[in-house]
Amino acid sequence: MIVDERITAYINSLDKELPSVLLELEKEALEKHVPIIKKETQGVLRFLLQLQQPKRILEVGTAIGFSALFMSEYTGKDCAITTIEKVAMRLVEAEKNLANPIFPNKDKITLRKGEALEVLKELVTEGQCYDFIFLDAAKAQYMSFLPELMKLLGKNGMLVTDNVLQDGTVINSRYSITRRYRTIHSRMREYLYTITHMEELSTVILPVGDGIALSSKLEQ
Ligand SMILES: C[S@@+](CC[C@H](N)C(=O)[O-])C[C@H]1O[C@@H](n2cnc3c(N)ncnc32)[C@H](O)[C@@H]1O
């Protein structure tokens, strides 16, 4: 936890309650240890969606569909959400949830199965364009997804990247990081450096949840 636990708990206590069906899905995900967006991240996402009112959303990392269903709740009727997942066990749960009639806006969501990099390339070939991208998959791959994401993100589009501060360890020296986490540590630092220094993007990093980077694609 990168922000004082009591401050986070207080802020979360002020947040709007989720619709009961989403609350149930959130509870189920947490019980099964599925890593879904934290409460405080939900607040930021809801705020951005209501402000920007995107029409086409791309999510990388569906898990069991919680955040896709969450986004379907806070977007207009004409919004379409595409979400990508590759793990078979997660796909079974996601397909079940995304077909469940208790979720009133589920029909906005299309699930694309497969390795994200491959699916992103397919979307580029199809000429797809998104005004909001939520990146919440394997952190070590963010850097390799970036060129495709930039092709898919429309002008003034928003790229939201979750888990960028890695529980705060991203600030530590490479040598203090356990050997098995060094690759992910250096790739995340490279990703953060890149999105904060690219001419096409304006980026701010918020110490919310596990860290969120908000990047807006500038008109060139
Ligand atoms: C943190 S979870 C997503 C949680 C979800 N966004 C939510 O908040 O409800 C990350 C998901 O991304 C998937 N994932 C990771 N790397 C991927 C890749 N290269 N291609 C497709 N899916 C991937 C994982 O299987 C996992 O289910």
The ligand as an SDF file (V2000), in Angstrom:
LIG
                    3D

 27 29  0  0  0  0  0  0  0  0999 V2000
   -5.0380   -7.3770  -13.0440 C   0  0  0  0  0  0  0  0  0  0  0  0
   -5.9150   -8.5170  -13.9770 S   0  0  0  0  0  0  0  0  0  0  0  0
   -7.1700   -7.5680  -14.7400 C   0  0  0  0  0  0  0  0  0  0  0  0
   -8.2390   -7.1550  -13.7780 C   0  0  0  0  0  0  0  0  0  0  0  0
   -9.4200   -6.4990  -14.4530 C   0  0  0  0  0  0  0  0  0  0  0  0
   -9.0100   -5.3850  -15.2900 N   0  0  0  0  0  0  0  0  0  0  0  0
  -10.3600   -5.9820  -13.3850 C   0  0  0  0  0  0  0  0  0  0  0  0
  -10.0100   -4.9890  -12.7080 O   0  0  0  0  0  0  0  0  0  0  0  0
  -11.4440   -6.5670  -13.2030 O   0  0  0  0  0  0  0  0  0  0  0  0
   -4.8510   -8.7740  -15.3140 C   0  0  0  0  0  0  0  0  0  0  0  0
   -5.4070   -9.7600  -16.3460 C   0  0  0  0  0  0  0  0  0  0  0  0
   -4.6580   -9.5980  -17.5300 O   0  0  0  0  0  0  0  0  0  0  0  0
   -4.4780  -10.8670  -18.1320 C   0  0  0  0  0  0  0  0  0  0  0  0
   -3.2880  -10.7630  -18.9610 N   0  0  0  0  0  0  0  0  0  0  0  0
   -2.0160  -10.5310  -18.5490 C   0  0  0  0  0  0  0  0  0  0  0  0
   -1.1810  -10.4870  -19.5850 N   0  0  0  0  0  0  0  0  0  0  0  0
   -1.9330  -10.6930  -20.6900 C   0  0  0  0  0  0  0  0  0  0  0  0
   -1.6280  -10.7740  -22.0600 C   0  0  0  0  0  0  0  0  0  0  0  0
   -0.3800  -10.6440  -22.5000 N   0  0  0  0  0  0  0  0  0  0  0  0
   -2.6400  -11.0240  -22.9290 N   0  0  0  0  0  0  0  0  0  0  0  0
   -3.9160  -11.1490  -22.4940 C   0  0  0  0  0  0  0  0  0  0  0  0
   -4.2640  -11.0900  -21.1920 N   0  0  0  0  0  0  0  0  0  0  0  0
   -3.2870  -10.8770  -20.3000 C   0  0  0  0  0  0  0  0  0  0  0  0
   -4.2900  -11.8040  -16.9360 C   0  0  0  0  0  0  0  0  0  0  0  0
   -4.5830  -13.1270  -17.3140 O   0  0  0  0  0  0  0  0  0  0  0  0
   -5.2440  -11.2190  -15.9260 C   0  0  0  0  0  0  0  0  0  0  0  0
   -6.4900  -11.8730  -15.9510 O   0  0  0  0  0  0  0  0  0  0  0  0
  1  2  1  0
  2  3  1  0
  2 10  1  0
  3  4  1  0
  4  5  1  0
  5  6  1  0
  5  7  1  0
  7  8  2  0
  7  9  1  0
 10 11  1  0
 11 12  1  0
 11 26  1  0
 12 13  1  0
 13 14  1  0
 13 24  1  0
 14 15  1  0
 14 23  1  0
 15 16  2  0
 16 17  1  0
 17 18  1  0
 17 23  2  0
 18 19  1  0
 18 20  2  0
 20 21  1  0
 21 22  2  0
 22 23  1  0
 24 25  1  0
 24 26  1  0
 26 27  1  0
M  CHG  2   2   1   9  -1
M  END
$$$$
